[in-house]
Amino acid sequence: MGLAVLVLGLVVFIGPHVLVSLRDTRALIVKRLGQGAYKGLFAIASIVGIALIAYGFSEYRATGWIQVWNPPRFMRHVTVALMWPATICVVAAYIPGRIKTTLKHPMLVGVKLWAFAHLLSNGDLGAIVLFGSILAWAVYDRISLKRRTDPGAPNIPVGGWRNDVIAVVVGTLVYLALGFVFHPVVMGIPVFGR
């Protein structure tokens, strides 16, 4: 049951995100509904998708765990190491500087790193479905962005190296909070010092 809810959540979350890349279809929907209604429905679908993913994954872990392969123990260290730049990349998407200029889409880089890192250290079916789906979507989205002819979102002013320093500091703090608080408390899996 948990795995089915997880898959449903992924469909509800990823579906609207894929729709964004289908520019003509998206434009028709926005024209019909209006920009505000479209954004509202997009936000609701995203929140519902995340809630279903979280609930489904939690249920799966509690009742239906299916081990596919056993990753080597050192992969956990690789995952922990990759999560630091992944977190910095996500933060750099909101504090644009040279990192954003260089990577173009640091949020997608961060999401791809996050998903790939977790695939390395998790060998169960639920994790493979979750992280593999998110990684596949992020790769697809990056390819679609390269092919996009319309401007998409409005340009965000890009700062200099100071924004990069802020992104690294804030990203590091978020990384530590995820490792020391979120992961052990919410996920029940310690990251550091185990």
ZAMARGU-4260 file (C-alpha; in steps of 0.2 Angstrom, whole numbers, plus 5000, padded with zeros to 4 digits):
<rodrens>
0) 5000/5000/5000 | 5014/5012/5005 | 5023/5010/4988 | 5007/5013/4978 | 5004/5029/4988
5) 5022/5034/4985 | 5020/5031/4966 | 5004/5041/4966 | 5012/5055/4975 | 5027/5055/4962
10) 5014/5056/4948 | 5004/5070/4957 | 5021/5080/4960 | 5031/5077/4944 | 5016/5078/4932
15) 5013/5097/4934 | 5032/5099/4934 | 5033/5090/4917 | 5018/5101/4911 | 5029/5116/4913
20) 5040/5110/4900 | 5026/5107/4887 | 5025/5126/4883 | 5010/5126/4871 | 4999/5115/4882
25) 5004/5125/4898 | 5000/5141/4888 | 4983/5134/4884 | 4979/5130/4902 | 4985/5147/4908
30) 4974/5155/4895 | 4959/5145/4900 | 4961/5146/4919 | 4971/5162/4921 | 4989/5164/4928
35) 4983/5165/4946 | 4972/5149/4946 | 4986/5140/4936 | 4999/5144/4949 | 4987/5140/4963
40) 4983/5123/4956 | 5001/5120/4953 | 5005/5124/4971 | 4991/5113/4978 | 4996/5098/4967
45) 5014/5100/4972 | 5010/5101/4991 | 4998/5086/4989 | 5011/5076/4979 | 5024/5079/4993
50) 5012/5074/5006 | 5008/5058/4997 | 5026/5055/4994 | 5030/5057/5012 | 5016/5047/5018
55) 5019/5033/5005 | 5037/5032/5009 | 5034/5031/5027 | 5021/5018/5026 | 5032/5008/5014
60) 5047/5009/5026 | 5036/5003/5040 | 5027/4989/5032 | 5033/4984/5015 | 5052/4986/5014
65) 5059/4977/4998 | 5078/4976/4998 | 5084/4975/4980 | 5103/4976/4983 | 5115/4981/4997
70) 5126/4996/4993 | 5143/4996/5000 | 5145/5005/5017 | 5156/5018/5011 | 5143/5024/4999
75) 5135/5032/5014 | 5150/5043/5016 | 5149/5048/4997 | 5131/5052/4999 | 5135/5064/5014
80) 5149/5072/5005 | 5138/5075/4989 | 5124/5082/4999 | 5135/5098/5004 | 5136/5104/4986
85) 5119/5099/4983 | 5112/5110/4997 | 5123/5124/4992 | 5117/5123/4974 | 5098/5124/4979
90) 5102/5139/4990 | 5112/5147/4976 | 5096/5146/4965 | 5088/5159/4978 | 5104/5169/4981
95) 5110/5171/4963 | 5128/5175/4960 | 5142/5167/4950 | 5137/5150/4955 | 5120/5153/4946
100) 5128/5161/4931 | 5140/5146/4929 | 5127/5132/4932 | 5112/5141/4924 | 5100/5131/4934
105) 5108/5127/4951 | 5091/5121/4958 | 5091/5107/4946 | 5109/5103/4949 | 5106/5102/4967
110) 5090/5091/4965 | 5100/5079/4953 | 5115/5078/4966 | 5102/5075/4980 | 5093/5061/4970
115) 5109/5053/4964 | 5118/5053/4981 | 5103/5045/4989 | 5102/5031/4975 | 5121/5027/4979
120) 5117/5023/4997 | 5100/5016/4996 | 5096/4999/4989 | 5078/4996/4993 | 5064/4997/4980
125) 5055/5012/4988 | 5071/5023/4988 | 5075/5017/4970 | 5058/5022/4964 | 5058/5039/4974
130) 5076/5045/4970 | 5076/5037/4953 | 5060/5046/4948 | 5066/5063/4954 | 5083/5061/4946
135) 5074/5056/4929 | 5063/5071/4930 | 5077/5083/4934 | 5087/5077/4919 | 5072/5078/4908
140) 5068/5096/4914 | 5086/5101/4911 | 5086/5095/4894 | 5069/5103/4890 | 5076/5120/4897
145) 5090/5119/4884 | 5078/5117/4870 | 5065/5130/4876 | 5063/5145/4864 | 5052/5156/4875
150) 5061/5165/4890 | 5051/5156/4903 | 5053/5165/4920 | 5058/5183/4921 | 5076/5187/4923
155) 5082/5188/4941 | 5096/5200/4944 | 5112/5191/4947 | 5124/5197/4961 | 5143/5194/4962
160) 5154/5184/4973 | 5146/5190/4989 | 5130/5181/4984 | 5141/5166/4982 | 5149/5167/4999
165) 5131/5170/5006 | 5125/5154/4997 | 5139/5144/5003 | 5137/5149/5021 | 5118/5147/5021
170) 5119/5131/5011 | 5132/5124/5024 | 5120/5129/5038 | 5105/5121/5029 | 5116/5105/5026
175) 5121/5104/5044 | 5103/5107/5050 | 5097/5093/5038 | 5111/5081/5044 | 5109/5084/5062
180) 5091/5088/5064 | 5080/5084/5050 | 5086/5067/5044 | 5088/5059/5062 | 5072/5067/5069
185) 5060/5066/5053 | 5068/5051/5044 | 5074/5042/5059 | 5091/5039/5051 | 5106/5048/5058
190) 5118/5056/5046 | 5133/5061/5056 | 5142/5051/5069 | 5134/5034/5067
</rodrens>
